[in-house]
Amino acid sequence: MHEHDVIVVGAGGAGLRAAIAAQEEGADVAIVSKLHPVRSHTGAAEGGINAALREGDSWQDHAYDTMKGSDYLGDAPAIETLAQDSPEEVIQLEHWGMAFSREDDGRVSQRPFGGLSFPRTTYAGAETGHQLLHTMYEQLVKRGIEVYDEWYVLDLAVSDEEKPEERTCHGVVGYDIQSGNIEGFRARDGVILATGGLGQVFDHTTNAVANTGDGVAMAYRAGVPIEDMEFIQFHPTTLPSTGVLITEGVRGEGGILYNENGERFMFEYGYANNDGELASRDVVSRAELTEVNEGRGIEDEYVHLDMRHLGEERIVDRLENIIHLSEDFEGVDPLEEPMPVKPGQHYAMGGIETDENGETCITGLYAAGECACASVHGSNRLGGNALPELIVFGARAGHHAAGRDLGEAEIPTGKRGEWEPGDVETPVDPGDVGTPSGDAVADGGAAAEGPGLAPDELVDRETEQVSRRVEALLERDGRNHSEIRSEVQTSMTENVNVFREEEGLKQALRDIREAREDYQEVGVADQSRTFNTDLLHTIETRNIIDLAEAITLGALAREEFRGAHWRKEHQERKDEEWLKHTMLSWNDGAPELWFKPVLLEGEEKRYEPKIRSY
């Protein structure tokens, strides 16, 4: 068994910042990651980091823009924490040597982004995430923080109390991809989940193949509520053939969207009369798909993004890698012709419920980054707010887990504050939602009761259970996971996309239920112990099924149109009824739906919901 004070699961931006913060507090910290740190998906982030750095801007304005962008479903304590802490964190990155783009006078450059009232997005060309990742990895190496890379965490070691709020997380169980060994990791002070997004729930996504929502699924099954899962961001500019992201920075620099008729549709059809291409992402994505659906799309699939008028010098200086992406994946030179773009799944606003310090309702278990939901983004994330979330809440989680007093959190977790039970009518028998009974393939059998187990004993017990589950998968012949995963992804993209209809959501739940039944017969063809990606992907597919169901249940339950969640049958925001977070808890495999209120009371004012227009 490996033992450390703080164990960070995941080595992207949030995980690296959390590990550095915990080490700054004097903790013995280690990172356990299924990828080498610089291969993490943070490296694919292009646009920038929002921070109020200049005269004329303020954290209060950043907070207001973020709350407005969230369509008033963000929690004020989390939003204000992001806006207040981001400038310091950006300056820290600069001091660590991050290669920000700069003005002629030497100041860090900032550019406009969608939904912002001030050009506050700092950036490093169009590869901001890449620069951020390498800058923090240098700090990791410098500090001698141990990294178990290519170790896939399969489960959390959590105590057995009936109520999640009374449980404690003592560590994790990891699978060494190189050797096939399964070993326990004991965390004396805390476990921080920083496992990133869940884009592989969909088949057209900007996310990497590794983004299978592992941390969200593990925390959910351990008893942590997951929050606002229905809110999925579809980025308006992805390449049609691959889902590769074309940064919002193109539009921030002045790029223009055109339909098949050469019309600048964001203005000409009234989608965003003031901000045009720089409206919030949900607004632009819906506009593009409306153009396609009404016959004004190009090849009935996409629209054009044109940046030729910016000039070669400016494009090469600020957006050079976009030239290569467009040429390599679409065969289009954006210096000579417009790029084809269409919406693609990009980001999950929801995730593991945490407070503004990154702590969940389970003692000793934290989450930060895209896998977490504090909630900063509410129903829609503004471009440029993902990277500050990584560094701000990664740092807070690391400091808090290692013992720093950050003050009492204002956001309650679990069923500690106000909450109300929820209900949703599903197309399958309520008893059939969630995991089929006797799900030995997924869970390795029922957990043995272990009241009073010492932390080491609890980690050992969980390691044994996971080993049995893995052996069961390796020893049986059965259906290949890839077919099951593909069916879920296809259904989610067809039915739980930008535009959502009740019957489509119900069909997705039927498809997910069928996938669960099929998963009972899953088998792993590769019997090897070394670099067995067949085994890993089989386990990831189970996480995809769980999260697809959670997203769809939330989408069916929320009968309104808010932010990224559009419902054909409910074409208005209903503040009196739906100004609340959608919560799901895992009760013996059956999702329990409940709600808790949004916190709109800020440090200096209350954020009153207004009509959101751009």
C-alpha positions as CSV (number, residue, x, y, z in Angstrom):
1,M,0.0,0.0,0.0
2,H,1.2,3.5,-0.9
3,E,0.6,6.2,1.7
4,H,0.6,10.0,1.5
5,D,-1.0,12.9,3.3
6,V,-2.9,14.1,0.2
7,I,-3.6,12.1,-2.9
8,V,-4.6,14.0,-6.1
9,V,-6.4,11.9,-8.8
10,G,-5.7,13.5,-12.2
11,A,-2.8,15.6,-13.4
12,G,-4.5,18.3,-15.5
13,G,-4.6,22.0,-14.6
14,A,-6.7,21.5,-11.4
15,G,-4.7,18.4,-10.3
16,L,-1.3,20.1,-10.7
17,R,-2.5,23.3,-9.0
18,A,-4.0,21.3,-6.1
19,A,-0.8,19.2,-5.6
20,I,1.4,22.4,-5.6
21,A,-0.9,24.0,-3.1
22,A,-0.9,21.0,-0.8
23,Q,2.9,20.8,-1.0
24,E,3.1,24.5,-0.1
25,E,1.3,23.7,3.1
26,G,3.9,21.1,4.0
27,A,1.9,18.0,3.0
28,D,3.4,14.8,1.6
29,V,1.4,14.8,-1.7
30,A,1.3,12.5,-4.6
31,I,-0.6,12.6,-8.0
32,V,-2.2,9.4,-9.4
33,S,-3.1,9.8,-13.0
34,K,-4.0,7.5,-15.9
35,L,-2.0,9.9,-18.2
36,H,1.3,11.6,-17.9
37,P,0.7,15.1,-16.7
38,V,1.6,16.9,-19.9
39,R,-0.8,14.6,-21.9
40,S,-3.8,15.9,-19.8
41,H,-6.7,17.4,-21.7
42,T,-6.0,20.9,-20.2
43,G,-3.3,21.1,-22.9
44,A,-6.0,21.3,-25.5
45,A,-7.6,24.5,-24.0
46,E,-6.9,27.3,-26.5
47,G,-8.7,30.5,-25.5
48,G,-7.6,32.1,-22.3
49,I,-7.9,32.8,-18.6
50,N,-10.4,35.5,-17.4
51,A,-9.0,37.8,-14.7
52,A,-9.7,41.4,-13.8
53,L,-6.2,42.8,-14.1
54,R,-6.6,46.3,-15.7
55,E,-7.8,49.7,-14.8
56,G,-11.5,50.0,-15.7
57,D,-12.2,46.4,-14.8
58,S,-13.0,44.8,-11.5
59,W,-13.7,41.5,-9.9
60,Q,-17.3,42.7,-9.3
61,D,-17.8,43.1,-13.0
62,H,-16.2,39.7,-13.7
63,A,-18.6,38.1,-11.1
64,Y,-21.6,39.9,-12.6
65,D,-20.8,38.7,-16.2
66,T,-20.3,35.2,-14.8
67,M,-23.6,35.2,-13.0
68,K,-25.4,36.6,-16.0
69,G,-23.7,34.0,-18.2
70,S,-24.9,31.2,-15.8
71,D,-28.5,32.4,-16.4
72,Y,-28.6,33.0,-12.7
73,L,-28.1,29.4,-11.7
74,G,-24.6,29.9,-10.4
75,D,-23.9,30.2,-6.6
76,A,-22.7,33.7,-5.7
77,P,-20.1,32.5,-3.1
78,A,-18.4,30.3,-5.7
79,I,-18.6,32.9,-8.5
80,E,-17.2,35.7,-6.3
81,T,-14.4,33.4,-5.1
82,L,-13.5,32.8,-8.8
83,A,-13.5,36.5,-9.7
84,Q,-11.6,37.6,-6.6
85,D,-8.9,34.9,-6.7
86,S,-8.2,34.7,-10.4
87,P,-6.0,37.8,-10.7
88,E,-3.6,36.6,-8.0
89,E,-3.5,33.1,-9.6
90,V,-2.8,34.6,-13.1
91,I,0.0,36.7,-11.6
92,Q,1.4,33.6,-9.9
93,L,1.5,31.8,-13.3
94,E,3.3,34.8,-14.8
95,H,5.9,34.7,-12.0
96,W,6.3,30.9,-12.6
97,G,7.3,31.8,-16.2
98,M,4.1,31.2,-18.2
99,A,4.6,32.6,-21.7
100,F,1.6,34.9,-21.9
101,S,1.1,36.9,-25.1
102,R,2.1,40.5,-24.4
103,E,1.4,44.1,-25.6
104,D,4.2,46.3,-26.9
105,D,4.5,47.9,-23.5
106,G,5.2,44.5,-21.9
107,R,1.8,44.0,-20.2
108,V,0.1,40.7,-20.4
109,S,-2.4,40.8,-23.4
110,Q,-6.1,40.6,-22.8
111,R,-8.8,40.1,-25.5
112,P,-12.6,40.1,-25.7
113,F,-14.5,36.9,-25.2
114,G,-18.2,36.0,-25.4
115,G,-20.4,37.3,-22.6
116,L,-17.8,39.6,-21.1
117,S,-18.3,43.3,-20.6
118,F,-14.5,44.0,-20.6
119,P,-11.7,42.4,-22.6
120,R,-10.3,40.5,-19.6
121,T,-9.2,37.2,-21.2
122,T,-5.4,36.7,-20.8
123,Y,-3.9,34.2,-23.2
124,A,-0.8,32.6,-24.7
125,G,-1.5,32.7,-28.4
126,A,-4.2,30.0,-29.1
127,E,-2.5,27.4,-26.8
128,T,-3.1,28.8,-23.4
129,G,-3.9,25.5,-21.8
130,H,-0.7,23.9,-23.2
131,Q,1.4,26.7,-21.7
132,L,-0.4,26.5,-18.4
133,L,0.1,22.8,-18.2
134,H,3.8,22.9,-18.9
135,T,4.3,25.8,-16.5
136,M,2.8,24.0,-13.6
137,Y,4.5,20.7,-14.5
138,E,7.8,22.5,-14.2
139,Q,6.7,23.5,-10.6
140,L,5.8,19.9,-9.9
141,V,9.2,18.6,-10.9
142,K,11.0,21.4,-9.1
143,R,9.2,20.6,-5.9
144,G,9.8,16.8,-6.2
145,I,6.1,15.9,-6.0
146,E,5.6,12.2,-6.6
147,V,3.6,11.2,-9.7
148,Y,2.2,7.8,-10.3
149,D,1.5,8.2,-14.0
150,E,-0.3,5.6,-16.0
151,W,-2.1,4.5,-12.9
152,Y,-5.9,4.4,-13.4
153,V,-7.9,5.0,-10.3
154,L,-10.8,2.5,-10.2
155,D,-12.5,3.3,-6.9
156,L,-12.6,5.3,-3.7
157,A,-12.1,3.8,-0.3
158,V,-15.0,5.3,1.7
159,S,-16.4,4.3,5.0
160,D,-19.8,2.6,5.3
161,E,-22.0,5.0,7.3
162,E,-25.6,5.1,6.2
163,K,-25.6,8.8,5.5
164,P,-23.0,10.2,3.0
165,E,-22.5,13.2,5.2
166,E,-21.2,10.9,7.9
167,R,-18.7,9.0,5.7
168,T,-15.0,9.5,5.4
169,C,-12.7,9.0,2.4
170,H,-9.4,7.3,3.3
171,G,-7.9,6.7,-0.1
172,V,-8.2,5.2,-3.6
173,V,-7.6,2.0,-5.4
174,G,-5.3,2.2,-8.5
175,Y,-4.5,-0.1,-11.5
176,D,-0.9,0.1,-12.8
177,I,-1.4,0.1,-16.5
178,Q,2.1,-1.0,-17.2
179,S,2.1,-4.1,-14.9
180,G,-1.6,-4.8,-14.3
181,N,-1.1,-4.7,-10.5
182,I,-4.0,-3.4,-8.4
183,E,-2.8,-1.5,-5.2
184,G,-4.3,0.7,-2.5
185,F,-3.3,4.4,-1.9
186,R,-4.0,5.6,1.6
187,A,-4.6,9.3,2.1
188,R,-4.0,10.5,5.6
189,D,-5.6,13.9,5.1
190,G,-7.6,13.9,1.9
191,V,-8.2,12.8,-1.7
192,I,-8.7,15.4,-4.4
193,L,-10.5,14.4,-7.6
194,A,-9.4,16.4,-10.6
195,T,-10.3,13.9,-13.3
196,G,-11.7,16.4,-15.9
197,G,-14.6,16.1,-18.3
198,L,-17.0,13.5,-19.5
199,G,-17.1,14.3,-23.2
200,Q,-17.0,10.7,-24.3
201,V,-20.6,10.4,-23.3
202,F,-21.2,11.9,-26.7
203,D,-19.9,10.9,-30.1
204,H,-19.0,14.5,-31.4
205,T,-16.9,16.2,-28.7
206,T,-13.9,18.4,-28.3
207,N,-12.8,16.2,-25.4
208,A,-10.0,13.7,-25.5
209,V,-10.6,9.9,-25.6
210,A,-9.6,9.8,-21.9
211,N,-12.4,12.1,-20.8
212,T,-14.8,9.5,-19.5
213,G,-16.0,11.2,-16.4
214,D,-14.2,8.7,-14.0
215,G,-14.1,11.0,-11.0
216,V,-17.7,12.1,-11.2
217,A,-18.9,8.5,-11.6
218,M,-16.8,7.2,-8.7
219,A,-17.9,10.0,-6.3
220,Y,-21.5,9.5,-7.3
221,R,-21.4,5.8,-6.5
222,A,-19.6,6.6,-3.2
223,G,-22.5,8.7,-2.1
224,V,-21.6,12.3,-3.1
225,P,-24.5,14.1,-4.8
226,I,-23.9,15.2,-8.4
227,E,-25.3,18.6,-9.4
228,D,-26.8,20.1,-12.5
229,M,-25.7,17.3,-14.8
230,E,-28.2,18.3,-17.5
231,F,-26.2,21.4,-18.3
232,I,-23.8,20.4,-21.1
233,Q,-22.0,23.1,-23.1
234,F,-21.9,22.7,-26.9
235,H,-19.1,24.9,-28.2
236,P,-20.2,26.7,-31.4
237,T,-16.9,26.3,-33.3
238,T,-15.7,22.8,-33.7
239,L,-14.4,21.2,-36.9
240,P,-17.1,19.0,-38.4
241,S,-15.0,15.9,-39.3
242,T,-13.3,15.5,-35.9
243,G,-14.8,17.7,-33.2
244,V,-11.5,19.5,-32.8
245,L,-11.9,22.8,-31.1
246,I,-11.5,26.2,-32.9
247,T,-11.0,28.6,-30.1
248,E,-13.4,31.4,-29.2
249,G,-10.3,33.6,-29.5
250,V,-10.9,33.6,-33.3
251,R,-14.2,35.4,-32.7
252,G,-12.6,37.4,-29.9
253,E,-10.1,38.8,-32.4
254,G,-12.9,39.7,-34.8
255,G,-13.8,36.4,-36.7
256,I,-17.2,36.4,-38.4
257,L,-19.8,33.7,-38.8
258,Y,-21.6,33.4,-42.1
259,N,-24.3,31.1,-43.4
260,E,-24.7,29.5,-46.9
261,N,-26.1,32.8,-48.2
262,G,-23.1,34.8,-47.0
263,E,-25.2,36.5,-44.3
264,R,-23.7,37.5,-41.0
265,F,-26.6,35.6,-39.3
266,M,-25.9,36.5,-35.7
267,F,-27.0,40.1,-36.6
268,E,-29.2,39.6,-39.7
269,Y,-31.5,37.2,-38.0
270,G,-31.5,38.9,-34.6
271,Y,-29.8,36.1,-32.5
272,A,-27.6,38.7,-30.7
273,N,-28.2,42.2,-32.0
274,N,-25.5,43.8,-29.7
275,D,-22.7,41.2,-29.3
276,G,-23.1,39.2,-32.5
277,E,-20.5,36.4,-32.6
278,L,-19.4,37.3,-29.1
279,A,-22.7,36.4,-27.5
280,S,-22.6,33.6,-24.9
281,R,-21.8,30.1,-26.2
282,D,-25.2,28.6,-25.8
283,V,-26.7,31.5,-27.8
284,V,-24.3,31.1,-30.7
285,S,-24.6,27.3,-30.8
286,R,-28.4,27.5,-31.0
287,A,-28.1,30.1,-33.7
288,E,-25.8,28.0,-35.9
289,L,-28.0,24.9,-35.6
290,T,-31.1,27.0,-36.3
291,E,-29.5,28.2,-39.5
292,V,-28.7,24.6,-40.5
293,N,-32.2,23.3,-39.6
294,E,-33.8,26.1,-41.6
295,G,-31.9,25.3,-44.7
296,R,-29.2,28.1,-44.5
297,G,-26.4,25.8,-43.4
298,I,-23.6,24.7,-45.7
299,E,-24.0,21.1,-46.9
300,D,-26.9,20.9,-44.3
301,E,-24.3,20.5,-41.6
302,Y,-22.2,23.6,-40.7
303,V,-21.6,27.3,-41.1
304,H,-18.4,29.3,-42.0
305,L,-16.0,31.1,-39.6
306,D,-14.0,33.7,-41.5
307,M,-10.9,35.4,-40.1
308,R,-9.2,36.3,-43.4
309,H,-9.9,40.0,-42.9
310,L,-7.7,40.0,-39.7
311,G,-4.6,39.8,-41.8
312,E,-1.9,37.2,-41.9
313,E,0.4,39.0,-39.4
314,R,-2.2,39.2,-36.7
315,I,-3.5,35.6,-37.3
316,V,0.0,34.1,-37.1
317,D,0.9,36.2,-34.0
318,R,-2.2,35.3,-32.0
319,L,-3.9,32.3,-33.6
320,E,-1.1,30.3,-35.4
321,N,-2.1,26.9,-34.3
322,I,-5.7,27.4,-35.6
323,I,-4.1,27.6,-39.1
324,H,-2.6,24.1,-38.6
325,L,-5.7,22.6,-37.1
326,S,-7.9,23.8,-40.0
327,E,-5.3,22.6,-42.6
328,D,-4.6,19.3,-41.0
329,F,-8.2,18.2,-40.2
330,E,-10.3,19.9,-42.9
331,G,-7.8,20.7,-45.6
332,V,-8.8,24.4,-45.4
333,D,-6.2,27.2,-45.2
334,P,-8.0,29.8,-43.1
335,L,-5.7,32.5,-44.5
336,E,-7.3,31.9,-47.9
337,E,-10.8,30.7,-47.1
338,P,-13.3,30.4,-44.2
339,M,-13.3,27.4,-41.9
340,P,-16.3,25.0,-41.6
341,V,-17.6,24.9,-38.0
342,K,-20.5,23.4,-36.1
343,P,-21.4,22.9,-32.4
344,G,-19.8,20.0,-30.5
345,Q,-20.0,18.8,-27.0
346,H,-17.3,20.7,-25.1
347,Y,-17.9,21.1,-21.3
348,A,-20.0,19.8,-18.4
349,M,-21.2,22.6,-16.2
350,G,-22.4,20.1,-13.6
351,G,-20.4,17.6,-11.7
352,I,-19.5,16.5,-8.1
353,E,-21.2,18.8,-5.6
354,T,-18.6,20.8,-3.6
355,D,-18.4,24.0,-1.6
356,E,-16.2,26.9,-2.5
357,N,-13.2,25.2,-0.8
358,G,-13.6,22.1,-3.1
359,E,-14.8,19.8,-0.3
360,T,-17.7,17.4,-0.8
361,C,-20.2,16.1,1.8
362,I,-17.8,13.2,2.5
363,T,-15.1,14.1,4.9
364,G,-11.7,14.0,3.3
365,L,-13.0,14.0,-0.3
366,Y,-12.5,17.0,-2.5
367,A,-13.0,17.8,-6.2
368,A,-11.8,20.6,-8.5
369,G,-11.9,21.5,-12.1
370,E,-14.4,20.3,-14.6
371,C,-15.4,17.2,-12.6
372,A,-16.6,19.5,-9.8
373,C,-19.6,21.7,-9.4
374,A,-19.3,24.5,-6.9
375,S,-21.4,26.0,-8.8
376,V,-19.4,28.6,-10.7
377,H,-21.0,28.2,-14.2
378,G,-24.6,27.5,-13.4
379,S,-26.4,26.6,-16.6
380,N,-23.8,28.0,-19.0
381,R,-20.1,28.6,-18.8
382,L,-18.5,31.7,-20.2
383,G,-15.5,31.2,-22.4
384,G,-12.3,31.9,-20.5
385,N,-13.8,30.8,-17.1
386,A,-12.6,27.2,-17.2
387,L,-8.9,27.8,-16.8
388,P,-9.3,30.2,-13.8
389,E,-11.6,27.6,-12.3
390,L,-8.8,25.0,-12.5
391,I,-6.2,27.2,-10.8
392,V,-8.5,28.9,-8.3
393,F,-10.4,25.9,-7.0
394,G,-7.4,23.5,-7.5
395,A,-5.4,25.8,-5.2
396,R,-8.2,26.1,-2.6
397,A,-8.8,22.3,-2.5
398,G,-5.1,21.6,-2.1
399,H,-4.7,24.2,0.6
400,H,-7.8,23.0,2.5
401,A,-7.0,19.3,2.2
402,A,-3.5,20.0,3.6
403,G,-4.9,21.9,6.6
404,R,-5.1,25.6,5.8
405,D,-8.0,27.4,7.4
406,L,-10.0,29.0,4.6
407,G,-12.9,29.9,6.8
408,E,-16.3,28.3,7.0
409,A,-17.8,27.6,3.6
410,E,-21.0,29.4,2.6
411,I,-22.2,26.6,0.2
412,P,-23.7,23.6,2.1
413,T,-23.0,20.1,0.7
414,G,-25.1,17.1,0.9
415,K,-28.5,17.2,2.6
416,R,-27.3,19.6,5.2
417,G,-29.0,22.8,4.1
418,E,-32.4,23.5,2.5
419,W,-33.5,20.8,0.0
420,E,-36.7,19.3,-1.4
421,P,-37.4,15.9,-2.9
422,G,-37.9,15.6,-6.6
423,D,-39.7,13.3,-9.0
424,V,-39.5,12.6,-12.7
425,E,-41.6,10.3,-14.9
426,T,-39.4,8.0,-16.8
427,P,-40.2,5.7,-19.8
428,V,-38.8,2.7,-17.9
429,D,-40.1,1.2,-14.7
430,P,-38.7,3.3,-11.8
431,G,-37.2,0.2,-10.4
432,D,-35.3,-0.3,-13.6
433,V,-33.6,3.1,-13.6
434,G,-30.0,2.8,-12.4
435,T,-28.0,-0.4,-12.0
436,P,-29.6,-3.8,-12.6
437,S,-29.8,-5.9,-9.4
438,G,-27.0,-8.3,-8.9
439,D,-24.6,-6.1,-10.9
440,A,-21.5,-8.2,-10.0
441,V,-19.7,-7.2,-13.2
442,A,-19.9,-3.5,-12.4
443,D,-19.4,-3.6,-8.7
444,G,-17.6,-6.9,-7.9
445,G,-20.5,-7.9,-5.6
446,A,-22.0,-6.2,-2.6
447,A,-19.6,-4.5,-0.2
448,A,-18.9,-6.3,3.0
449,E,-19.9,-4.3,6.1
450,G,-17.0,-2.9,7.9
451,P,-18.0,-0.9,10.8
452,G,-15.1,0.3,12.8
453,L,-12.5,-0.6,10.2
454,A,-9.2,1.2,10.5
455,P,-8.3,3.4,7.5
456,D,-5.7,0.9,6.3
457,E,-8.1,-2.0,6.6
458,L,-10.7,-0.1,4.7
459,V,-8.3,0.6,1.8
460,D,-7.2,-3.1,1.8
461,R,-10.9,-4.2,1.7
462,E,-11.7,-1.9,-1.2
463,T,-8.5,-3.1,-3.0
464,E,-9.6,-6.7,-2.7
465,Q,-13.1,-5.9,-4.0
466,V,-11.8,-4.1,-7.0
467,S,-9.4,-7.0,-7.7
468,R,-12.3,-9.4,-7.8
469,R,-14.2,-7.2,-10.1
470,V,-11.3,-6.9,-12.5
471,E,-10.7,-10.7,-12.4
472,A,-14.4,-11.3,-13.2
473,L,-14.1,-9.1,-16.3
474,L,-10.8,-10.7,-17.5
475,E,-12.1,-14.3,-17.0
476,R,-15.4,-14.1,-18.8
477,D,-16.2,-14.2,-22.5
478,G,-18.8,-11.7,-23.5
479,R,-19.9,-8.7,-25.5
480,N,-17.3,-6.1,-26.4
481,H,-17.7,-2.8,-24.5
482,S,-17.2,-0.7,-27.7
483,E,-20.5,-1.6,-29.2
484,I,-22.3,-0.7,-26.0
485,R,-20.4,2.6,-25.7
486,S,-21.1,3.5,-29.3
487,E,-24.8,3.0,-28.8
488,V,-24.9,5.2,-25.8
489,Q,-22.9,7.9,-27.5
490,T,-25.1,7.8,-30.6
491,S,-28.3,8.1,-28.6
492,M,-26.9,11.0,-26.5
493,T,-25.8,13.0,-29.5
494,E,-29.2,12.4,-31.2
495,N,-31.5,12.9,-28.2
496,V,-29.7,15.0,-25.6
497,N,-28.0,17.6,-27.7
498,V,-28.4,21.3,-28.1
499,F,-32.1,21.0,-28.9
500,R,-34.0,18.6,-26.6
501,E,-37.5,17.2,-26.8
502,E,-39.4,15.1,-24.3
503,E,-39.7,12.0,-26.4
504,G,-36.1,12.2,-27.4
505,L,-35.0,12.3,-23.7
506,K,-37.2,9.3,-22.9
507,Q,-35.8,7.4,-25.9
508,A,-32.3,8.1,-24.6
509,L,-33.3,6.6,-21.2
510,R,-34.6,3.5,-22.9
511,D,-31.4,3.2,-24.8
512,I,-29.3,3.6,-21.7
513,R,-31.3,1.0,-19.9
514,E,-30.7,-1.4,-22.8
515,A,-27.0,-0.6,-22.6
516,R,-27.0,-1.4,-18.8
517,E,-28.6,-4.8,-19.6
518,D,-26.0,-5.5,-22.3
519,Y,-23.2,-4.4,-20.0
520,Q,-24.1,-7.4,-17.8
521,E,-22.8,-9.6,-20.5
522,V,-19.6,-7.6,-21.2
523,G,-16.3,-9.4,-21.5
524,V,-12.6,-8.4,-22.1
525,A,-11.1,-10.2,-25.0
526,D,-7.5,-9.2,-24.1
527,Q,-6.3,-11.4,-21.3
528,S,-2.9,-9.7,-20.8
529,R,-1.8,-7.8,-17.8
530,T,0.3,-5.2,-19.5
531,F,-1.2,-2.1,-21.1
532,N,-4.6,-3.7,-21.4
533,T,-6.6,-0.9,-22.9
534,D,-9.5,-3.2,-23.6
535,L,-9.9,-3.7,-19.9
536,L,-9.6,0.0,-19.1
537,H,-12.1,1.1,-21.8
538,T,-14.5,-1.6,-20.5
539,I,-14.4,0.0,-17.1
540,E,-14.7,3.5,-18.5
541,T,-17.8,2.5,-20.4
542,R,-19.6,1.7,-17.2
543,N,-18.8,5.3,-16.1
544,I,-20.2,6.6,-19.4
545,I,-23.4,4.7,-18.9
546,D,-23.9,6.1,-15.3
547,L,-23.3,9.7,-16.4
548,A,-25.4,9.5,-19.5
549,E,-28.3,8.4,-17.4
550,A,-27.7,11.2,-14.9
551,I,-27.5,13.9,-17.7
552,T,-30.7,12.6,-19.3
553,L,-32.7,12.3,-16.0
554,G,-31.8,15.9,-15.1
555,A,-32.7,17.1,-18.6
556,L,-36.1,15.4,-18.4
557,A,-36.8,16.7,-14.9
558,R,-36.0,20.3,-15.7
559,E,-39.0,21.6,-17.5
560,E,-37.8,25.0,-18.5
561,F,-35.3,26.7,-21.0
562,R,-32.3,28.0,-19.1
563,G,-28.7,28.5,-20.4
564,A,-27.5,25.5,-22.3
565,H,-30.7,23.5,-21.5
566,W,-33.3,24.0,-24.3
567,R,-36.6,22.2,-24.1
568,K,-39.0,22.3,-27.1
569,E,-42.0,21.9,-24.7
570,H,-40.8,24.6,-22.3
571,Q,-39.6,27.7,-24.1
572,E,-39.1,30.0,-21.1
573,R,-37.0,30.4,-18.0
574,K,-39.2,29.7,-15.0
575,D,-37.5,31.4,-12.0
576,E,-40.4,30.9,-9.6
577,E,-40.3,27.2,-10.1
578,W,-36.8,26.3,-11.3
579,L,-34.3,28.7,-9.7
580,K,-32.8,25.6,-8.0
581,H,-30.0,23.0,-8.6
582,T,-30.9,19.5,-9.9
583,M,-29.3,17.0,-7.5
584,L,-28.9,13.2,-8.0
585,S,-27.8,10.8,-5.2
586,W,-26.9,7.1,-5.7
587,N,-29.1,4.9,-3.5
588,D,-28.1,1.3,-4.0
589,G,-27.8,1.9,-7.7
590,A,-31.1,3.8,-8.1
591,P,-30.7,7.6,-8.7
592,E,-32.6,9.7,-6.2
593,L,-33.7,13.1,-7.6
594,W,-33.8,16.2,-5.3
595,F,-33.3,19.9,-5.4
596,K,-31.5,22.6,-3.5
597,P,-31.8,26.4,-3.8
598,V,-29.5,28.6,-5.8
599,L,-27.4,31.0,-3.6
600,L,-27.7,34.5,-5.1
601,E,-26.6,36.5,-2.1
602,G,-23.1,37.9,-2.7
603,E,-20.6,39.7,-0.6
604,E,-21.9,43.1,-1.5
605,K,-25.2,42.5,-3.2
606,R,-27.9,40.0,-4.2
607,Y,-27.8,39.1,-7.9
608,E,-31.4,39.6,-9.1
609,P,-32.3,37.4,-12.1
610,K,-32.8,39.5,-15.3
611,I,-33.5,38.8,-18.9
612,R,-30.3,37.5,-20.4
613,S,-29.7,39.2,-23.8
614,Y,-26.6,40.0,-25.8
